[in-house]
Amino acid sequence: MENHFKALQGVTEEECYAGAKEKIPVTQPGRPQDIAKLAVFLCSEESEFVLGQTIVADGGTSALMSLMTDFRTESTARFGIGYVPGV
């Protein structure tokens, strides 16, 4: 979450949670623990039948992308070096 606030300077934690309730299907921003739980599962014997998959851990956000009008428009955003200030 700390990097999120670096990228969105001027956004408070309260604003972040309020926005997440409206925009993220699980109604909260992702936390490092969410990814850690997935990593633990993938390292366990319970995941032995999972092979060659791309697992998206985004709280359901990508499932909504095709329903949004701007998803169908080419983005001019460019990501990479300098995208997150200070990183």
N, CA, C and O atoms as CSV, one atom per row, in Angstrom:
chain,resi,resn,atom,element,x,y,z
A,1,MET,N,N,0.822,-1.180,0.000
A,1,MET,CA,C,0.000,0.000,0.000
A,1,MET,C,C,0.873,1.252,0.000
A,1,MET,O,O,0.471,2.293,-0.521
A,2,GLU,N,N,2.047,1.154,0.575
A,2,GLU,CA,C,2.928,2.311,0.655
A,2,GLU,C,C,3.310,2.820,-0.739
A,2,GLU,O,O,3.342,4.029,-0.964
A,3,ASN,N,N,3.601,1.911,-1.674
A,3,ASN,CA,C,3.930,2.335,-3.034
A,3,ASN,C,C,2.741,2.986,-3.717
A,3,ASN,O,O,2.912,3.879,-4.547
A,4,HIS,N,N,1.555,2.552,-3.380
A,4,HIS,CA,C,0.343,3.147,-3.940
A,4,HIS,C,C,0.295,4.633,-3.591
A,4,HIS,O,O,-0.023,5.465,-4.440
A,5,PHE,N,N,0.605,4.956,-2.361
A,5,PHE,CA,C,0.562,6.350,-1.936
A,5,PHE,C,C,1.730,7.149,-2.528
A,5,PHE,O,O,1.617,8.365,-2.687
A,6,LYS,N,N,2.846,6.492,-2.854
A,6,LYS,CA,C,3.941,7.179,-3.537
A,6,LYS,C,C,3.508,7.573,-4.946
A,6,LYS,O,O,3.832,8.660,-5.423
A,7,ALA,N,N,2.779,6.685,-5.601
A,7,ALA,CA,C,2.336,6.947,-6.976
A,7,ALA,C,C,1.224,7.987,-7.027
A,7,ALA,O,O,1.133,8.759,-7.982
A,8,LEU,N,N,0.394,8.007,-6.019
A,8,LEU,CA,C,-0.736,8.934,-5.986
A,8,LEU,C,C,-0.536,9.938,-4.862
A,8,LEU,O,O,-1.250,9.918,-3.860
A,9,GLN,N,N,0.418,10.794,-5.037
A,9,GLN,CA,C,0.715,11.768,-3.988
A,9,GLN,C,C,-0.482,12.670,-3.752
A,9,GLN,O,O,-1.162,13.087,-4.690
A,10,GLY,N,N,-0.726,12.960,-2.490
A,10,GLY,CA,C,-1.846,13.817,-2.128
A,10,GLY,C,C,-3.122,13.048,-1.847
A,10,GLY,O,O,-4.139,13.652,-1.504
A,11,VAL,N,N,-3.093,11.719,-1.985
A,11,VAL,CA,C,-4.260,10.896,-1.694
A,11,VAL,C,C,-4.064,10.295,-0.311
A,11,VAL,O,O,-3.037,9.678,-0.029
A,12,THR,N,N,-5.051,10.481,0.541
A,12,THR,CA,C,-4.952,9.939,1.903
A,12,THR,C,C,-5.418,8.491,1.935
A,12,THR,O,O,-6.085,8.020,1.014
A,13,GLU,N,N,-5.062,7.799,2.997
A,13,GLU,CA,C,-5.486,6.414,3.163
A,13,GLU,C,C,-7.010,6.327,3.216
A,13,GLU,O,O,-7.597,5.390,2.675
A,14,GLU,N,N,-7.645,7.289,3.856
A,14,GLU,CA,C,-9.105,7.303,3.942
A,14,GLU,C,C,-9.738,7.444,2.558
A,14,GLU,O,O,-10.728,6.781,2.249
A,15,GLU,N,N,-9.152,8.321,1.723
A,15,GLU,CA,C,-9.654,8.493,0.359
A,15,GLU,C,C,-9.456,7.220,-0.462
A,15,GLU,O,O,-10.298,6.856,-1.284
A,16,CYS,N,N,-8.342,6.562,-0.226
A,16,CYS,CA,C,-8.045,5.328,-0.938
A,16,CYS,C,C,-9.097,4.263,-0.621
A,16,CYS,O,O,-9.623,3.622,-1.530
A,17,TYR,N,N,-9.400,4.075,0.651
A,17,TYR,CA,C,-10.398,3.083,1.044
A,17,TYR,C,C,-11.793,3.460,0.551
A,17,TYR,O,O,-12.568,2.589,0.159
A,18,ALA,N,N,-12.113,4.741,0.569
A,18,ALA,CA,C,-13.418,5.187,0.072
A,18,ALA,C,C,-13.542,4.911,-1.422
A,18,ALA,O,O,-14.585,4.448,-1.883
A,19,GLY,N,N,-12.489,5.192,-2.177
A,19,GLY,CA,C,-12.496,4.925,-3.611
A,19,GLY,C,C,-12.562,3.444,-3.916
A,19,GLY,O,O,-13.219,3.030,-4.871
A,20,ALA,N,N,-11.884,2.642,-3.108
A,20,ALA,CA,C,-11.884,1.192,-3.309
A,20,ALA,C,C,-13.282,0.617,-3.120
A,20,ALA,O,O,-13.680,-0.296,-3.843
A,21,LYS,N,N,-14.025,1.142,-2.157
A,21,LYS,CA,C,-15.389,0.642,-1.930
A,21,LYS,C,C,-16.260,0.836,-3.156
A,21,LYS,O,O,-17.184,0.059,-3.396
A,22,GLU,N,N,-15.967,1.878,-3.939
A,22,GLU,CA,C,-16.755,2.159,-5.137
A,22,GLU,C,C,-16.234,1.448,-6.375
A,22,GLU,O,O,-17.019,1.126,-7.267
A,23,LYS,N,N,-14.925,1.191,-6.454
A,23,LYS,CA,C,-14.329,0.749,-7.714
A,23,LYS,C,C,-13.776,-0.666,-7.726
A,23,LYS,O,O,-13.599,-1.239,-8.801
A,24,ILE,N,N,-13.500,-1.240,-6.576
A,24,ILE,CA,C,-12.920,-2.582,-6.523
A,24,ILE,C,C,-13.990,-3.543,-6.007
A,24,ILE,O,O,-14.559,-3.313,-4.940
A,25,PRO,N,N,-14.274,-4.621,-6.752
A,25,PRO,CA,C,-15.348,-5.536,-6.339
A,25,PRO,C,C,-15.245,-6.066,-4.915
A,25,PRO,O,O,-16.276,-6.279,-4.278
A,26,VAL,N,N,-14.049,-6.286,-4.396
A,26,VAL,CA,C,-13.940,-6.765,-3.014
A,26,VAL,C,C,-13.999,-5.614,-2.009
A,26,VAL,O,O,-13.869,-5.837,-0.805
A,27,THR,N,N,-14.188,-4.419,-2.480
A,27,THR,CA,C,-14.407,-3.184,-1.699
A,27,THR,C,C,-13.256,-2.778,-0.780
A,27,THR,O,O,-13.474,-2.105,0.227
A,28,GLN,N,N,-12.045,-3.181,-1.120
A,28,GLN,CA,C,-10.880,-2.720,-0.360
A,28,GLN,C,C,-9.650,-2.787,-1.245
A,28,GLN,O,O,-9.584,-3.620,-2.149
A,29,PRO,N,N,-8.678,-1.925,-1.001
A,29,PRO,CA,C,-7.438,-2.007,-1.783
A,29,PRO,C,C,-6.642,-3.245,-1.386
A,29,PRO,O,O,-6.768,-3.748,-0.270
A,30,GLY,N,N,-5.825,-3.724,-2.311
A,30,GLY,CA,C,-4.993,-4.882,-2.020
A,30,GLY,C,C,-3.937,-4.568,-0.979
A,30,GLY,O,O,-3.449,-3.442,-0.880
A,31,ARG,N,N,-3.595,-5.583,-0.206
A,31,ARG,CA,C,-2.570,-5.448,0.831
A,31,ARG,C,C,-1.466,-6.469,0.571
A,31,ARG,O,O,-1.710,-7.480,-0.088
A,32,PRO,N,N,-0.278,-6.229,1.069
A,32,PRO,CA,C,0.794,-7.218,0.890
A,32,PRO,C,C,0.402,-8.609,1.395
A,32,PRO,O,O,0.836,-9.614,0.832
A,33,GLN,N,N,-0.409,-8.674,2.445
A,33,GLN,CA,C,-0.835,-9.965,2.983
A,33,GLN,C,C,-1.656,-10.763,1.969
A,33,GLN,O,O,-1.619,-11.993,1.969
A,34,ASP,N,N,-2.391,-10.068,1.111
A,34,ASP,CA,C,-3.199,-10.750,0.106
A,34,ASP,C,C,-2.313,-11.524,-0.869
A,34,ASP,O,O,-2.625,-12.656,-1.237
A,35,ILE,N,N,-1.219,-10.913,-1.278
A,35,ILE,CA,C,-0.282,-11.581,-2.185
A,35,ILE,C,C,0.500,-12.654,-1.438
A,35,ILE,O,O,0.792,-13.713,-1.994
A,36,ALA,N,N,0.838,-12.386,-0.187
A,36,ALA,CA,C,1.568,-13.374,0.617
A,36,ALA,C,C,0.739,-14.648,0.781
A,36,ALA,O,O,1.283,-15.749,0.700
A,37,LYS,N,N,-0.550,-14.517,1.006
A,37,LYS,CA,C,-1.415,-15.699,1.139
A,37,LYS,C,C,-1.437,-16.513,-0.152
A,37,LYS,O,O,-1.416,-17.743,-0.118
A,38,LEU,N,N,-1.479,-15.818,-1.291
A,38,LEU,CA,C,-1.443,-16.501,-2.578
A,38,LEU,C,C,-0.110,-17.224,-2.761
A,38,LEU,O,O,-0.078,-18.364,-3.225
A,39,ALA,N,N,0.983,-16.567,-2.397
A,39,ALA,CA,C,2.312,-17.179,-2.523
A,39,ALA,C,C,2.426,-18.427,-1.652
A,39,ALA,O,O,2.990,-19.437,-2.074
A,40,VAL,N,N,1.889,-18.352,-0.435
A,40,VAL,CA,C,1.933,-19.511,0.467
A,40,VAL,C,C,1.142,-20.668,-0.146
A,40,VAL,O,O,1.589,-21.815,-0.115
A,41,PHE,N,N,-0.028,-20.365,-0.699
A,41,PHE,CA,C,-0.826,-21.402,-1.348
A,41,PHE,C,C,-0.059,-22.034,-2.504
A,41,PHE,O,O,-0.018,-23.258,-2.624
A,42,LEU,N,N,0.550,-21.206,-3.357
A,42,LEU,CA,C,1.261,-21.731,-4.518
A,42,LEU,C,C,2.489,-22.557,-4.125
A,42,LEU,O,O,2.924,-23.419,-4.888
A,43,CYS,N,N,3.040,-22.301,-2.956
A,43,CYS,CA,C,4.190,-23.065,-2.473
A,43,CYS,C,C,3.767,-24.326,-1.720
A,43,CYS,O,O,4.611,-25.142,-1.349
A,44,SER,N,N,2.489,-24.481,-1.500
A,44,SER,CA,C,2.004,-25.617,-0.718
A,44,SER,C,C,1.633,-26.793,-1.626
A,44,SER,O,O,1.527,-26.647,-2.844
A,45,GLU,N,N,1.441,-27.952,-1.008
A,45,GLU,CA,C,1.026,-29.144,-1.749
A,45,GLU,C,C,-0.394,-28.996,-2.300
A,45,GLU,O,O,-0.753,-29.670,-3.266
A,46,GLU,N,N,-1.197,-28.128,-1.701
A,46,GLU,CA,C,-2.569,-27.935,-2.165
A,46,GLU,C,C,-2.617,-27.380,-3.592
A,46,GLU,O,O,-3.639,-27.506,-4.266
A,47,SER,N,N,-1.540,-26.777,-4.050
A,47,SER,CA,C,-1.526,-26.198,-5.394
A,47,SER,C,C,-0.821,-27.090,-6.411
A,47,SER,O,O,-0.491,-26.636,-7.506
A,48,GLU,N,N,-0.586,-28.353,-6.061
A,48,GLU,CA,C,0.216,-29.214,-6.935
A,48,GLU,C,C,-0.397,-29.428,-8.321
A,48,GLU,O,O,0.322,-29.795,-9.250
A,49,PHE,N,N,-1.688,-29.211,-8.484
A,49,PHE,CA,C,-2.340,-29.407,-9.780
A,49,PHE,C,C,-2.406,-28.116,-10.583
A,49,PHE,O,O,-2.872,-28.124,-11.722
A,50,VAL,N,N,-1.946,-27.002,-10.005
A,50,VAL,CA,C,-1.913,-25.717,-10.701
A,50,VAL,C,C,-0.590,-25.642,-11.441
A,50,VAL,O,O,0.478,-25.726,-10.835
A,51,LEU,N,N,-0.667,-25.483,-12.759
A,51,LEU,CA,C,0.555,-25.480,-13.557
A,51,LEU,C,C,0.396,-24.530,-14.736
A,51,LEU,O,O,-0.595,-24.600,-15.463
A,52,GLY,N,N,1.362,-23.649,-14.927
A,52,GLY,CA,C,1.385,-22.782,-16.092
A,52,GLY,C,C,0.233,-21.796,-16.160
A,52,GLY,O,O,-0.326,-21.574,-17.234
A,53,GLN,N,N,-0.125,-21.212,-15.052
A,53,GLN,CA,C,-1.247,-20.278,-15.012
A,53,GLN,C,C,-0.784,-18.867,-14.692
A,53,GLN,O,O,0.213,-18.664,-13.998
A,54,THR,N,N,-1.513,-17.915,-15.202
A,54,THR,CA,C,-1.334,-16.527,-14.800
A,54,THR,C,C,-2.440,-16.235,-13.805
A,54,THR,O,O,-3.620,-16.293,-14.150
A,55,ILE,N,N,-2.075,-15.927,-12.597
A,55,ILE,CA,C,-3.061,-15.670,-11.552
A,55,ILE,C,C,-3.104,-14.174,-11.299
A,55,ILE,O,O,-2.100,-13.562,-10.933
A,56,VAL,N,N,-4.267,-13.599,-11.497
A,56,VAL,CA,C,-4.450,-12.166,-11.306
A,56,VAL,C,C,-5.075,-11.948,-9.927
A,56,VAL,O,O,-6.202,-12.370,-9.669
A,57,ALA,N,N,-4.339,-11.296,-9.066
A,57,ALA,CA,C,-4.823,-10.996,-7.717
A,57,ALA,C,C,-5.103,-9.499,-7.648
A,57,ALA,O,O,-4.270,-8.723,-7.180
A,58,ASP,N,N,-6.280,-9.103,-8.117
A,58,ASP,CA,C,-6.611,-7.678,-8.186
A,58,ASP,C,C,-7.967,-7.337,-7.583
A,58,ASP,O,O,-8.531,-6.279,-7.863
A,59,GLY,N,N,-8.480,-8.228,-6.763
A,59,GLY,CA,C,-9.759,-7.950,-6.107
A,59,GLY,C,C,-10.944,-7.954,-7.064
A,59,GLY,O,O,-12.009,-7.438,-6.726
A,60,GLY,N,N,-10.775,-8.524,-8.244
A,60,GLY,CA,C,-11.853,-8.584,-9.220
A,60,GLY,C,C,-11.894,-7.419,-10.193
A,60,GLY,O,O,-12.792,-7.348,-11.032
A,61,THR,N,N,-10.940,-6.509,-10.097
A,61,THR,CA,C,-10.943,-5.318,-10.940
A,61,THR,C,C,-10.874,-5.662,-12.423
A,61,THR,O,O,-11.603,-5.074,-13.222
A,62,SER,N,N,-10.018,-6.598,-12.804
A,62,SER,CA,C,-9.890,-6.927,-14.227
A,62,SER,C,C,-11.152,-7.572,-14.778
A,62,SER,O,O,-11.399,-7.496,-15.982
A,63,ALA,N,N,-11.952,-8.200,-13.940
A,63,ALA,CA,C,-13.205,-8.793,-14.392
A,63,ALA,C,C,-14.188,-7.717,-14.850
A,63,ALA,O,O,-15.066,-7.993,-15.668
A,64,LEU,N,N,-14.053,-6.503,-14.337
A,64,LEU,CA,C,-14.944,-5.411,-14.704
A,64,LEU,C,C,-14.460,-4.621,-15.911
A,64,LEU,O,O,-15.224,-3.839,-16.476
A,65,MET,N,N,-13.209,-4.807,-16.319
A,65,MET,CA,C,-12.615,-3.963,-17.358
A,65,MET,C,C,-13.409,-3.971,-18.662
A,65,MET,O,O,-13.579,-2.921,-19.283
A,66,SER,N,N,-13.888,-5.117,-19.081
A,66,SER,CA,C,-14.590,-5.179,-20.361
A,66,SER,C,C,-15.945,-4.486,-20.313
A,66,SER,O,O,-16.547,-4.232,-21.355
A,67,LEU,N,N,-16.420,-4.185,-19.136
A,67,LEU,CA,C,-17.708,-3.508,-18.992
A,67,LEU,C,C,-17.577,-1.994,-19.019
A,67,LEU,O,O,-18.579,-1.281,-19.083
A,68,MET,N,N,-16.340,-1.500,-18.969
A,68,MET,CA,C,-16.102,-0.060,-18.940
A,68,MET,C,C,-15.837,0.458,-20.346
A,68,MET,O,O,-15.153,-0.200,-21.130
A,69,THR,N,N,-16.363,1.612,-20.667
A,69,THR,CA,C,-16.231,2.143,-22.017
A,69,THR,C,C,-14.791,2.504,-22.360
A,69,THR,O,O,-14.378,2.305,-23.503
A,70,ASP,N,N,-14.006,3.030,-21.412
A,70,ASP,CA,C,-12.639,3.424,-21.730
A,70,ASP,C,C,-11.722,2.226,-21.940
A,70,ASP,O,O,-10.598,2.390,-22.414
A,71,PHE,N,N,-12.174,1.036,-21.598
A,71,PHE,CA,C,-11.386,-0.174,-21.826
A,71,PHE,C,C,-11.232,-0.425,-23.328
A,71,PHE,O,O,-10.224,-0.974,-23.771
A,72,ARG,N,N,-12.221,-0.027,-24.089
A,72,ARG,CA,C,-12.218,-0.269,-25.534
A,72,ARG,C,C,-11.448,0.799,-26.316
A,72,ARG,O,O,-11.300,0.694,-27.534
A,73,THR,N,N,-10.963,1.817,-25.622
A,73,THR,CA,C,-10.212,2.903,-26.248
A,73,THR,C,C,-8.723,2.706,-25.983
A,73,THR,O,O,-8.326,2.392,-24.861
A,74,GLU,N,N,-7.906,2.887,-27.005
A,74,GLU,CA,C,-6.469,2.719,-26.817
A,74,GLU,C,C,-5.947,3.721,-25.797
A,74,GLU,O,O,-6.245,4.913,-25.864
A,75,SER,N,N,-5.171,3.220,-24.864
A,75,SER,CA,C,-4.583,4.061,-23.830
A,75,SER,C,C,-3.303,4.701,-24.342
A,75,SER,O,O,-2.534,4.072,-25.070
A,76,THR,N,N,-3.081,5.936,-23.966
A,76,THR,CA,C,-1.828,6.614,-24.312
A,76,THR,C,C,-0.837,6.578,-23.150
A,76,THR,O,O,0.272,7.101,-23.258
A,77,ALA,N,N,-1.241,5.957,-22.038
A,77,ALA,CA,C,-0.365,5.863,-20.871
A,77,ALA,C,C,0.825,4.960,-21.192
A,77,ALA,O,O,0.658,3.920,-21.829
A,78,ARG,N,N,1.999,5.341,-20.764
A,78,ARG,CA,C,3.204,4.549,-20.949
A,78,ARG,C,C,3.808,4.276,-19.578
A,78,ARG,O,O,4.024,5.190,-18.783
A,79,PHE,N,N,4.071,3.017,-19.322
A,79,PHE,CA,C,4.571,2.616,-18.025
A,79,PHE,C,C,6.034,2.239,-18.116
A,79,PHE,O,O,6.523,1.890,-19.190
A,80,GLY,N,N,6.723,2.306,-17.016
A,80,GLY,CA,C,8.142,1.945,-16.981
A,80,GLY,C,C,8.892,2.870,-16.062
A,80,GLY,O,O,8.336,3.376,-15.087
A,81,ILE,N,N,10.139,3.091,-16.363
A,81,ILE,CA,C,10.988,3.925,-15.525
A,81,ILE,C,C,10.371,5.302,-15.368
A,81,ILE,O,O,9.971,5.936,-16.344
A,82,GLY,N,N,10.302,5.752,-14.127
A,82,GLY,CA,C,9.744,7.071,-13.847
A,82,GLY,C,C,8.248,7.061,-13.606
A,82,GLY,O,O,7.681,8.096,-13.255
A,83,TYR,N,N,7.579,5.904,-13.787
A,83,TYR,CA,C,6.131,5.843,-13.588
A,83,TYR,C,C,5.773,6.116,-12.130
A,83,TYR,O,O,4.866,6.896,-11.839
A,84,VAL,N,N,6.494,5.466,-11.218
A,84,VAL,CA,C,6.273,5.710,-9.792
A,84,VAL,C,C,7.369,6.662,-9.338
A,84,VAL,O,O,8.549,6.315,-9.398
A,85,PRO,N,N,7.002,7.856,-8.886
A,85,PRO,CA,C,8.018,8.827,-8.458
A,85,PRO,C,C,8.898,8.271,-7.353
A,85,PRO,O,O,8.398,7.710,-6.379
A,86,GLY,N,N,10.189,8.425,-7.500
A,86,GLY,CA,C,11.135,7.990,-6.475
A,86,GLY,C,C,11.504,6.512,-6.518
A,86,GLY,O,O,12.294,6.048,-5.697
A,87,VAL,N,N,10.939,5.768,-7.470
A,87,VAL,CA,C,11.240,4.328,-7.535
A,87,VAL,C,C,12.014,4.045,-8.791
A,87,VAL,O,O,12.373,2.896,-9.050
